[in-house]
Structures are given as C-alpha cells and as structure tokens.
Amino acid sequence: HAPPPAPMTLPPFVTKRLTKELSAWKDSPGISIHEVTSLDTWQVDIVASEGSPFAGEKYTLQFKFTDAYPMTSPIVIFLPPTPMHEHVYSNGHICLNILDDSHWTPALSVSAVCISLQSMLSSAEKKQVPMGHDQYVKRVKDRNPKLTSWYFHDDKV
C-alpha cells in the first residue's frame, strides 16, 4: 500500500511509523484495509471466523492516530453497524485492554489490534450487549473512548 500524504499535525516520528506499518500491511484472512486517504485515520474490515455467532459478518474498524502514536494507543471504534458483542457498545466503543494506554505497548500495531478484535469476535459464544450498555451509551455518547476508565475483568479476550 502506498502511503498517502501525512496531515500536517502528525510529527515526523508518527508519520514514519504509520508509513512503515502501511507499507508492510498484508491483508490476511478476514482482515482487509480500505484505501488510506489520510495517514491519521484508517479503516479496516474484519470478518469473524466460522463457528462463531459472527461467522461471515463484516465489520469496519476506524483507527485515529494522535501525535503520541505509537507511545499511546490509537483511538479505535467500530463504525455502524456494530457487532452485538459483550465488549462492544453500539456507539462503537470497545472494551479491550490493549486499547487502553496502561496496557498498550509500542510493539503493538494496527495489524495486531485487528487480529485481537477478530479473535474477540470469533471466540464469542453468543451475541449480547455489554452489561450497563444503555446507561454507558447514553452517558458518553460519541466522546473519545480513551476517556473511559475501563474495568478489565474478562481474560478470555
């Protein structure tokens, strides 16, 4: 994938890292990147594996990169329609430890996040909304999901 022009707001080290990730990108089964028109926002489609309640369903992730990437995690959400998964809210927010800066490491990449989310969907036993879904979505609406203090209690994902 050829890198697009970088927005003026990203520092050179972020631009270099994103360009490197994009150049090295290889679509894998069930994971494919959309054409990148701006280096600071990417969209990636993921499809869950056979044998899960989400088998064959395609969902789109949006990655937004800040001037602190890769030292901090990207902002990652599911775009509508979102999967009805116990760790995904209808506003697209995702409760996954590696998306939280306290668990993020610069060794992780967009590809690694996609694989983790594909695995999360593929390992689901049933379709269900998260506990407290309605209250959470009403309270936070579309704010940055990184402002949420997540409680990570499920070590199966």
Salt bridges, closest charged atoms under 4 A:
GLU21 OE2 - ARG17 NE 2.84
ASP45 OD1 - HIS34 NE2 2.85
ASP45 OD2 - LYS58 NZ 3.78
GLU57 OE2 - LYS127 NZ 2.61
ASP100 OD2 - HIS103 ND1 4.00
ASP101 OD1 - LYS146 NZ 3.12
ASP134 OD1 - HIS133 ND1 2.85
ASP154 OD2 - HIS87 NE2 2.96
